[in-house]
């Protein structure tokens, strides 16, 4: 499973790139959080919970590097900036399709 946390304004570009690469099954969820930068400070106000979008997808292990590179290229702003996002990879032991009650993996 790939979980990618990206800037909201880059979410559509990432989804388009994934679709064009053949990855059409993606779940998108709005999230808030902060990374190592601990939020941002504007004037006297510190915003420590920044809006992001989490994209989740389950793919074959052999497609991981290609999918990750696709996400990274589409999600990057400029030469890459703090807050551009994070990608997490984890194994999926089992998956079921509810409408067919069949095991997928």
N, C-alpha and C positions, 0 to 999 in steps of 0.2 A: 504494500500500500504506500502510495506517495501522498503526503500531506504537505501542501505548499501554502505558506502564509505570504500573501502579496499585498502590495498597495492597492486600495480600491480602484484607483484610476488606471491601473495596469491589468486588472482582472479580465476585462473584455479582450485585451490583446493576447493574454495568456490562453484564454479559452479558444480564441480563434486559431492560434498557433497549434494548440493540441488537436483541435478538430481537423485542421489541414494535414496534420501528421498522422491522422487516423485514430486518434483517441477521442471518441465521442462521449463515452460514459464518464461523467465528472459530476461530483456533488459540490455545490458552492454554498458556503455559510458565512455570514458576516460575523466577525469576531473583533475584540479589542484586546490590546496588550501592549507590551513594550519589550524591547530587547536590551542589549548592552548599553545603548545610549540613554536609557532611563527616561524616555520621553523627550519632549522638547520644551524649552523655556522661551516664552514670548513676553517681553517686558518683565513684569513681576509675577506672571502666571506660569506655572509649570503644568503641562499636560502630560500626565504619566500613563494614560491609557489612550492609545492611538487606534483609530479604526483601521482594520485590515480585512481581507477576505481570505477564507481558508478553502482551498480546492483539494478535494480528496478523490483519488482514483486508484483502482486496483488493476494492475497490469502484470504481464508475464515477467519473470525475473530477467530474462534475456533482453527485455525492452527498457529496463530501468535507466541505463545511461543515456539512451536517446531521449527518453521522456524528460529526464531531469535537465538535460542540456536544452531541450525545447522550452521548458519552463523558465530556465535561467536567462536565456536570450530574450524572451518576450517580457519578462518581469523587470529586467534591469533598467534603471534610469541612468542616462549618461554613461559614464564609465563605471557605474556601480556606486551607490551611495549607502550610508547608514540608513536603515529603515526600509531597504528594498525588499526584504523578506527573508524567509528561511524555508528550507525543504527538509522534511523528515521522511525517512524510509523505515518501514517495519514489515515483518512477514505477516501474511494472512494465512491462518491455519485452515479455516473452513469458510465457505460462503454459500448461501442458499438463495434461490430465487423464490420469493413468496408465492407468486402466482402459479408456479409450476411445482412448488414443493420439492425441488430437486437440488441436489448438492452440485455446486459449480466447480470446486477445486478438488 
